[in-house]
């Protein structure tokens, strides 16, 4: 994860130790100072639905390329690179 763009337009440039790992069934967020969180998810088109306890969280894929992914999350827009 290279940065998070918040709804107010502010940008948080992230250190290399912060990342999001997406495999076939699970999304893992590792954020320095906040720890690691793992969520099972499903994908329908450009919508990822994560499960956190009893809560369903929706992430919307905004753009997808071979080594780049931009996802709108409740926190803000994640810019991910591989």
C-alpha positions in Angstrom: 0.0 0.0 0.0 1.6 3.3 -1.1 -1.0 5.8 0.1 -4.5 6.4 1.4 -6.6 9.3 0.0 -9.3 10.4 2.4 -12.7 11.8 1.5 -11.5 15.4 2.3 -8.7 15.0 -0.3 -5.9 14.7 2.2 -3.3 12.0 1.4 -1.4 9.8 3.8 1.9 8.5 2.2 2.6 5.1 3.8 5.8 3.4 4.7 6.8 0.1 3.1 5.8 -1.9 6.2 2.1 -1.2 5.5 0.4 -3.5 3.1 -2.8 -5.3 2.0 -2.5 -8.9 0.9 -5.3 -10.4 -1.2 -5.6 -14.1 -1.8 -8.4 -16.2 -3.1 -10.5 -16.1 0.1 -8.9 -13.6 2.5 -7.8 -10.0 2.6 -5.2 -9.1 5.2 -4.4 -5.5 6.2 -1.1 -4.8 8.0 -1.0 -1.2 9.1 1.9 0.0 11.3 0.6 1.1 14.7 -2.7 -0.7 14.1 -1.6 -4.3 13.7 -2.9 -7.0 11.3 -6.5 -7.7 10.5 -7.7 -10.5 8.3 -11.1 -10.7 6.6 -12.8 -13.4 4.6 -14.3 -11.8 1.4 -16.3 -12.5 -1.7 -16.0 -10.7 -5.1 -18.8 -9.9 -7.5 -17.5 -7.8 -10.4 -15.7 -4.8 -8.9 -17.2 -5.1 -5.5 -15.4 -6.9 -2.6 -17.5 -7.7 0.4 -15.5 -8.3 3.5 -16.8 -9.9 6.7 -15.7 -8.5 10.1 -17.5 -10.4 12.8 -21.2 -9.7 12.1 -20.5 -6.7 9.9 -20.3 -6.6 6.1 -17.8 -4.1 4.7 -17.8 -3.1 1.0 -14.7 -2.2 -1.0 -15.2 -0.9 -4.6 -12.4 -1.6 -7.1 -11.8 1.7 -8.9 -9.0 0.7 -11.2 -7.1 -2.5 -11.7 -3.9 -3.1 -13.7 -1.1 -5.8 -13.6 0.8 -4.2 -10.7 -1.7 -1.6 -9.4 -5.0 -1.6 -7.7 -7.1 1.3 -6.4 -9.9 0.5 -4.0 -12.5 2.7 -2.4 -12.9 1.6 1.3 -14.8 3.1 4.2 -11.5 4.6 5.4 -10.6 6.2 2.0 -9.1 5.2 -1.3 -6.3 2.7 -1.0 -3.6 2.8 -3.7 -1.9 -0.6 -3.8 1.1 -1.7 -5.8 2.8 -5.0 -6.2 
